[in-house]
Amino acid sequence: MKPAIVFRGNILSLERAEYDREVDVYFQSSASMDNVLNMQWVSGDIDSRIRKSRDEVIFADNVAFQQDNDFH
């Protein structure tokens, strides 16, 4: 499972090509994971990996976006 990191601001297409493909990189104005980014991460990487293998584990805590019904 690939880790995800969130940076502040916007990303340029040329800059995105420089990031390691084994890390999901997101940009957001507050540089924090929220429900929208979390669901992009889940639907983009996590969902397909979990469907292929039941051996994956997601560690979650009680932040609001991990309590959302869509996440569950």
MITI-128016 format. One record per atom (N, C-alpha, C): residue number from 1; residue in three letters; atom name; x, y, z. Coordinates in nm, 3 decimals. Example, Ala and Ser with C-alpha at 12.3 -4.5 7.8 and 13.67 -1.06 7.14 Angstrom:
BEGIN
+-----+-----+----+---------+---------+---------+
!   i !  aa ! at !      px !      py !      pz !
+-----+-----+----+---------+---------+---------+
!   1 ! ALA !  N !   1.319 !  -0.569 !   0.780 !
!   1 ! ALA ! CA !   1.230 !  -0.450 !   0.780 !
!   1 ! ALA !  C !   1.320 !  -0.330 !   0.780 !
!   2 ! SER !  N !   1.285 !  -0.225 !   0.708 !
!   2 ! SER ! CA !   1.367 !  -0.106 !   0.714 !
!   2 ! SER !  C !   1.290 !   0.003 !   0.787 !
+-----+-----+----+---------+---------+---------+
***
This chain:
BEGIN
+-----+-----+----+---------+---------+---------+
!   i !  aa ! at !      px !      py !      pz !
+-----+-----+----+---------+---------+---------+
!   1 ! MET !  N !   0.084 !  -0.116 !   0.000 !
!   1 ! MET ! CA !   0.000 !   0.000 !   0.000 !
!   1 ! MET !  C !   0.089 !   0.123 !   0.000 !
!   2 ! LYS !  N !   0.059 !   0.217 !  -0.089 !
!   2 ! LYS ! CA !   0.140 !   0.337 !  -0.099 !
!   2 ! LYS !  C !   0.101 !   0.436 !   0.010 !
!   3 ! PRO !  N !   0.199 !   0.504 !   0.068 !
!   3 ! PRO ! CA !   0.168 !   0.612 !   0.161 !
!   3 ! PRO !  C !   0.121 !   0.734 !   0.084 !
!   4 ! ALA !  N !   0.056 !   0.825 !   0.155 !
!   4 ! ALA ! CA !   0.012 !   0.951 !   0.095 !
!   4 ! ALA !  C !   0.069 !   1.066 !   0.176 !
!   5 ! ILE !  N !   0.100 !   1.174 !   0.107 !
!   5 ! ILE ! CA !   0.149 !   1.294 !   0.172 !
!   5 ! ILE !  C !   0.076 !   1.413 !   0.113 !
!   6 ! VAL !  N !   0.045 !   1.511 !   0.197 !
!   6 ! VAL ! CA !  -0.028 !   1.630 !   0.154 !
!   6 ! VAL !  C !   0.060 !   1.753 !   0.175 !
!   7 ! PHE !  N !   0.079 !   1.830 !   0.068 !
!   7 ! PHE ! CA !   0.154 !   1.954 !   0.074 !
!   7 ! PHE !  C !   0.060 !   2.073 !   0.059 !
!   8 ! ARG !  N !   0.104 !   2.187 !   0.105 !
!   8 ! ARG ! CA !   0.027 !   2.311 !   0.091 !
!   8 ! ARG !  C !   0.045 !   2.367 !  -0.050 !
!   9 ! GLY !  N !  -0.064 !   2.417 !  -0.107 !
!   9 ! GLY ! CA !  -0.057 !   2.486 !  -0.236 !
!   9 ! GLY !  C !  -0.109 !   2.403 !  -0.352 !
!  10 ! ASN !  N !  -0.059 !   2.435 !  -0.469 !
!  10 ! ASN ! CA !  -0.099 !   2.368 !  -0.593 !
!  10 ! ASN !  C !   0.024 !   2.303 !  -0.655 !
!  11 ! ILE !  N !  -0.001 !   2.209 !  -0.744 !
!  11 ! ILE ! CA !   0.110 !   2.138 !  -0.809 !
!  11 ! ILE !  C !   0.108 !   2.165 !  -0.959 !
!  12 ! LEU !  N !   0.225 !   2.175 !  -1.015 !
!  12 ! LEU ! CA !   0.240 !   2.187 !  -1.159 !
!  12 ! LEU !  C !   0.259 !   2.048 !  -1.219 !
!  13 ! SER !  N !   0.213 !   2.027 !  -1.340 !
!  13 ! SER ! CA !   0.226 !   1.896 !  -1.405 !
!  13 ! SER !  C !   0.371 !   1.851 !  -1.412 !
!  14 ! LEU !  N !   0.461 !   1.942 !  -1.442 !
!  14 ! LEU ! CA !   0.603 !   1.906 !  -1.450 !
!  14 ! LEU !  C !   0.656 !   1.862 !  -1.314 !
!  15 ! GLU !  N !   0.608 !   1.927 !  -1.209 !
!  15 ! GLU ! CA !   0.653 !   1.892 !  -1.075 !
!  15 ! GLU !  C !   0.605 !   1.753 !  -1.035 !
!  16 ! ARG !  N !   0.481 !   1.720 !  -1.071 !
!  16 ! ARG ! CA !   0.425 !   1.589 !  -1.035 !
!  16 ! ARG !  C !   0.511 !   1.476 !  -1.090 !
!  17 ! ALA !  N !   0.566 !   1.492 !  -1.206 !
!  17 ! ALA ! CA !   0.649 !   1.388 !  -1.269 !
!  17 ! ALA !  C !   0.775 !   1.360 !  -1.189 !
!  18 ! GLU !  N !   0.816 !   1.454 !  -1.105 !
!  18 ! GLU ! CA !   0.938 !   1.438 !  -1.026 !
!  18 ! GLU !  C !   0.917 !   1.354 !  -0.899 !
!  19 ! TYR !  N !   0.795 !   1.335 !  -0.857 !
!  19 ! TYR ! CA !   0.768 !   1.261 !  -0.733 !
!  19 ! TYR !  C !   0.774 !   1.111 !  -0.757 !
!  20 ! ASP !  N !   0.816 !   1.039 !  -0.658 !
!  20 ! ASP ! CA !   0.824 !   0.893 !  -0.662 !
!  20 ! ASP !  C !   0.684 !   0.837 !  -0.686 !
!  21 ! ARG !  N !   0.671 !   0.745 !  -0.778 !
!  21 ! ARG ! CA !   0.540 !   0.687 !  -0.812 !
!  21 ! ARG !  C !   0.488 !   0.595 !  -0.701 !
!  22 ! GLU !  N !   0.572 !   0.562 !  -0.605 !
!  22 ! GLU ! CA !   0.529 !   0.477 !  -0.493 !
!  22 ! GLU !  C !   0.471 !   0.556 !  -0.377 !
!  23 ! VAL !  N !   0.456 !   0.688 !  -0.395 !
!  23 ! VAL ! CA !   0.396 !   0.774 !  -0.294 !
!  23 ! VAL !  C !   0.286 !   0.855 !  -0.361 !
!  24 ! ASP !  N !   0.167 !   0.856 !  -0.302 !
!  24 ! ASP ! CA !   0.058 !   0.940 !  -0.351 !
!  24 ! ASP !  C !   0.079 !   1.080 !  -0.295 !
!  25 ! VAL !  N !   0.091 !   1.179 !  -0.383 !
!  25 ! VAL ! CA !   0.116 !   1.316 !  -0.343 !
!  25 ! VAL !  C !  -0.008 !   1.399 !  -0.373 !
!  26 ! TYR !  N !  -0.054 !   1.473 !  -0.273 !
!  26 ! TYR ! CA !  -0.171 !   1.559 !  -0.287 !
!  26 ! TYR !  C !  -0.134 !   1.700 !  -0.244 !
!  27 ! PHE !  N !  -0.204 !   1.797 !  -0.300 !
!  27 ! PHE ! CA !  -0.185 !   1.937 !  -0.264 !
!  27 ! PHE !  C !  -0.319 !   1.995 !  -0.224 !
!  28 ! GLN !  N !  -0.317 !   2.075 !  -0.118 !
!  28 ! GLN ! CA !  -0.438 !   2.135 !  -0.067 !
!  28 ! GLN !  C !  -0.401 !   2.264 !   0.005 !
!  29 ! SER !  N !  -0.489 !   2.362 !   0.009 !
!  29 ! SER ! CA !  -0.456 !   2.493 !   0.065 !
!  29 ! SER !  C !  -0.415 !   2.488 !   0.212 !
!  30 ! SER !  N !  -0.473 !   2.399 !   0.290 !
!  30 ! SER ! CA !  -0.437 !   2.392 !   0.432 !
!  30 ! SER !  C !  -0.333 !   2.285 !   0.461 !
!  31 ! ALA !  N !  -0.289 !   2.212 !   0.359 !
!  31 ! ALA ! CA !  -0.189 !   2.105 !   0.374 !
!  31 ! ALA !  C !  -0.232 !   1.999 !   0.474 !
!  32 ! SER !  N !  -0.360 !   1.969 !   0.475 !
!  32 ! SER ! CA !  -0.409 !   1.865 !   0.566 !
!  32 ! SER !  C !  -0.503 !   1.771 !   0.493 !
!  33 ! MET !  N !  -0.509 !   1.648 !   0.539 !
!  33 ! MET ! CA !  -0.601 !   1.551 !   0.481 !
!  33 ! MET !  C !  -0.741 !   1.585 !   0.529 !
!  34 ! ASP !  N !  -0.834 !   1.587 !   0.438 !
!  34 ! ASP ! CA !  -0.974 !   1.608 !   0.473 !
!  34 ! ASP !  C !  -1.056 !   1.498 !   0.406 !
!  35 ! ASN !  N !  -1.187 !   1.505 !   0.417 !
!  35 ! ASN ! CA !  -1.271 !   1.399 !   0.361 !
!  35 ! ASN !  C !  -1.255 !   1.386 !   0.210 !
!  36 ! VAL !  N !  -1.246 !   1.498 !   0.140 !
!  36 ! VAL ! CA !  -1.234 !   1.494 !  -0.007 !
!  36 ! VAL !  C !  -1.103 !   1.426 !  -0.047 !
!  37 ! LEU !  N !  -0.990 !   1.470 !   0.010 !
!  37 ! LEU ! CA !  -0.862 !   1.408 !  -0.024 !
!  37 ! LEU !  C !  -0.855 !   1.263 !   0.021 !
!  38 ! ASN !  N !  -0.908 !   1.236 !   0.138 !
!  38 ! ASN ! CA !  -0.908 !   1.098 !   0.188 !
!  38 ! ASN !  C !  -0.982 !   1.006 !   0.092 !
!  39 ! MET !  N !  -1.096 !   1.049 !   0.042 !
!  39 ! MET ! CA !  -1.172 !   0.964 !  -0.050 !
!  39 ! MET !  C !  -1.103 !   0.952 !  -0.185 !
!  40 ! GLN !  N !  -1.029 !   1.055 !  -0.228 !
!  40 ! GLN ! CA !  -0.949 !   1.043 !  -0.350 !
!  40 ! GLN !  C !  -0.841 !   0.938 !  -0.331 !
!  41 ! TRP !  N !  -0.776 !   0.940 !  -0.216 !
!  41 ! TRP ! CA !  -0.672 !   0.843 !  -0.186 !
!  41 ! TRP !  C !  -0.730 !   0.702 !  -0.180 !
!  42 ! VAL !  N !  -0.842 !   0.687 !  -0.110 !
!  42 ! VAL ! CA !  -0.907 !   0.555 !  -0.097 !
!  42 ! VAL !  C !  -0.950 !   0.504 !  -0.233 !
!  43 ! SER !  N !  -1.019 !   0.585 !  -0.310 !
!  43 ! SER ! CA !  -1.072 !   0.537 !  -0.439 !
!  43 ! SER !  C !  -0.960 !   0.521 !  -0.542 !
!  44 ! GLY !  N !  -0.853 !   0.595 !  -0.530 !
!  44 ! GLY ! CA !  -0.745 !   0.586 !  -0.627 !
!  44 ! GLY !  C !  -0.649 !   0.473 !  -0.604 !
!  45 ! ASP !  N !  -0.615 !   0.444 !  -0.479 !
!  45 ! ASP ! CA !  -0.512 !   0.344 !  -0.451 !
!  45 ! ASP !  C !  -0.561 !   0.235 !  -0.357 !
!  46 ! ILE !  N !  -0.616 !   0.273 !  -0.248 !
!  46 ! ILE ! CA !  -0.651 !   0.176 !  -0.144 !
!  46 ! ILE !  C !  -0.758 !   0.078 !  -0.191 !
!  47 ! ASP !  N !  -0.863 !   0.129 !  -0.252 !
!  47 ! ASP ! CA !  -0.976 !   0.044 !  -0.292 !
!  47 ! ASP !  C !  -0.931 !  -0.068 !  -0.386 !
!  48 ! SER !  N !  -0.852 !  -0.034 !  -0.487 !
!  48 ! SER ! CA !  -0.810 !  -0.137 !  -0.584 !
!  48 ! SER !  C !  -0.718 !  -0.240 !  -0.518 !
!  49 ! ARG !  N !  -0.633 !  -0.198 !  -0.426 !
!  49 ! ARG ! CA !  -0.542 !  -0.291 !  -0.359 !
!  49 ! ARG !  C !  -0.617 !  -0.384 !  -0.263 !
!  50 ! ILE !  N !  -0.715 !  -0.331 !  -0.193 !
!  50 ! ILE ! CA !  -0.792 !  -0.414 !  -0.100 !
!  50 ! ILE !  C !  -0.874 !  -0.517 !  -0.176 !
!  51 ! ARG !  N !  -0.928 !  -0.477 !  -0.290 !
!  51 ! ARG ! CA !  -1.007 !  -0.571 !  -0.370 !
!  51 ! ARG !  C !  -0.921 !  -0.686 !  -0.424 !
!  52 ! LYS !  N !  -0.793 !  -0.659 !  -0.447 !
!  52 ! LYS ! CA !  -0.703 !  -0.763 !  -0.498 !
!  52 ! LYS !  C !  -0.650 !  -0.854 !  -0.387 !
!  53 ! SER !  N !  -0.633 !  -0.800 !  -0.268 !
!  53 ! SER ! CA !  -0.571 !  -0.877 !  -0.161 !
!  53 ! SER !  C !  -0.635 !  -0.842 !  -0.027 !
!  54 ! ARG !  N !  -0.679 !  -0.941 !   0.043 !
!  54 ! ARG ! CA !  -0.738 !  -0.919 !   0.175 !
!  54 ! ARG !  C !  -0.631 !  -0.911 !   0.284 !
!  55 ! ASP !  N !  -0.504 !  -0.908 !   0.246 !
!  55 ! ASP ! CA !  -0.396 !  -0.903 !   0.343 !
!  55 ! ASP !  C !  -0.356 !  -0.761 !   0.381 !
!  56 ! GLU !  N !  -0.417 !  -0.661 !   0.321 !
!  56 ! GLU ! CA !  -0.383 !  -0.522 !   0.350 !
!  56 ! GLU !  C !  -0.451 !  -0.476 !   0.478 !
!  57 ! VAL !  N !  -0.385 !  -0.385 !   0.551 !
!  57 ! VAL ! CA !  -0.439 !  -0.330 !   0.675 !
!  57 ! VAL !  C !  -0.433 !  -0.178 !   0.664 !
!  58 ! ILE !  N !  -0.540 !  -0.112 !   0.705 !
!  58 ! ILE ! CA !  -0.542 !   0.034 !   0.711 !
!  58 ! ILE !  C !  -0.545 !   0.072 !   0.859 !
!  59 ! PHE !  N !  -0.448 !   0.151 !   0.901 !
!  59 ! PHE ! CA !  -0.448 !   0.202 !   1.037 !
!  59 ! PHE !  C !  -0.518 !   0.337 !   1.036 !
!  60 ! ALA !  N !  -0.620 !   0.351 !   1.117 !
!  60 ! ALA ! CA !  -0.697 !   0.475 !   1.121 !
!  60 ! ALA !  C !  -0.718 !   0.516 !   1.266 !
!  61 ! ASP !  N !  -0.736 !   0.645 !   1.286 !
!  61 ! ASP ! CA !  -0.769 !   0.693 !   1.420 !
!  61 ! ASP !  C !  -0.905 !   0.760 !   1.412 !
!  62 ! ASN !  N !  -0.937 !   0.845 !   1.504 !
!  62 ! ASN ! CA !  -1.072 !   0.900 !   1.511 !
!  62 ! ASN !  C !  -1.086 !   1.039 !   1.452 !
!  63 ! VAL !  N !  -1.001 !   1.073 !   1.353 !
!  63 ! VAL ! CA !  -1.020 !   1.202 !   1.288 !
!  63 ! VAL !  C !  -1.150 !   1.198 !   1.210 !
!  64 ! ALA !  N !  -1.209 !   1.312 !   1.189 !
!  64 ! ALA ! CA !  -1.343 !   1.320 !   1.130 !
!  64 ! ALA !  C !  -1.354 !   1.250 !   0.994 !
!  65 ! PHE !  N !  -1.255 !   1.268 !   0.906 !
!  65 ! PHE ! CA !  -1.266 !   1.209 !   0.773 !
!  65 ! PHE !  C !  -1.258 !   1.057 !   0.776 !
!  66 ! GLN !  N !  -1.204 !   0.999 !   0.881 !
!  66 ! GLN ! CA !  -1.200 !   0.853 !   0.892 !
!  66 ! GLN !  C !  -1.324 !   0.797 !   0.961 !
!  67 ! GLN !  N !  -1.408 !   0.886 !   1.010 !
!  67 ! GLN ! CA !  -1.535 !   0.843 !   1.070 !
!  67 ! GLN !  C !  -1.651 !   0.857 !   0.970 !
!  68 ! ASP !  N !  -1.624 !   0.913 !   0.855 !
!  68 ! ASP ! CA !  -1.727 !   0.936 !   0.754 !
!  68 ! ASP !  C !  -1.779 !   0.803 !   0.699 !
!  69 ! ASN !  N !  -1.906 !   0.794 !   0.673 !
!  69 ! ASN ! CA !  -1.968 !   0.672 !   0.621 !
!  69 ! ASN !  C !  -1.909 !   0.628 !   0.488 !
!  70 ! ASP !  N !  -1.873 !   0.723 !   0.402 !
!  70 ! ASP ! CA !  -1.813 !   0.689 !   0.273 !
!  70 ! ASP !  C !  -1.681 !   0.616 !   0.291 !
!  71 ! PHE !  N !  -1.604 !   0.656 !   0.392 !
!  71 ! PHE ! CA !  -1.476 !   0.592 !   0.420 !
!  71 ! PHE !  C !  -1.496 !   0.447 !   0.464 !
!  72 ! HIS !  N !  -1.596 !   0.426 !   0.548 !
!  72 ! HIS ! CA !  -1.622 !   0.289 !   0.596 !
!  72 ! HIS !  C !  -1.674 !   0.202 !   0.485 !
+-----+-----+----+---------+---------+---------+
***
